[in-house]
Amino acid sequence: MKLATLACTSLLSACVAFTAVAQELPKANQPEEVGFSSERLKRLTSVVQADIDKGAIPGAVVLIARKGKVAYFEALGFQDRDKQVQCGPTQSFVSHP
């Protein structure tokens, strides 16, 4: 169940990332500018990377925005782990049963 939730969250994050890139949201100079903690966002990177390292997910693109500005935008892991294709900021993911 946790894996399915994480996969759905990753897919939703990727969709949001596409929307943000398409609309070219401005980037906050610092996450604190829009009410986020830089330290806590670093923890988010660690949690996602840990799931990638464990093999729970191949990769993720995460975008967090507030007040019309991007506070956090990271592409981690692989689009295709077998072929060693890295995730990029415009990556999409497809779930296979």
SULFENNOR-V512542 format. One record per helix or strand of 2 or more residues. SS is the DSSP state (H for helix, E for strand). FROM is the first residue (numbers start at 1). TO is the last residue. Records with the same first field share a line. If there is no record, write none. Layout:
SS=FROM-TO + FROM-TO
This chain:
H=2-23 + 31-34 + 38-54
E=26-27 + 59-66 + 69-80 + 85-86
